[in-house]
Amino acid sequence: MGKKRKQQQTSNSMTASLPKQEAVTLADQLGGDVLAKLKAAKQDLTVKEQAAEEERQAKLAFERKQREKNKSFEELLNEYGDKGTKY
């Protein structure tokens, strides 16, 4: 039984030292300038993504207007039917 107690004590001491090592984060390991560059790159990427999304939305709106503008009488009649007013 003495051997089991020694093994348990050594395993407990090993697990006790793990949380101290886990406290070190990637931000701590990187230098401040590298971290600042990464944050700037992330911000630039989000700005580019937002601009691309806005451009895509504008393009879709323009195409929708063009389709509506170029509809034939048959397409308009099928879409609106008798819902229109007399004048």
Summary of the structure (lengths in Angstrom):
residues: 87
radius of gyration: 32.8
end to end distance: 100.3
largest distance: 101.1
contacts: 143
relative contact order: 0.04
helix: 85%
strand: 0%
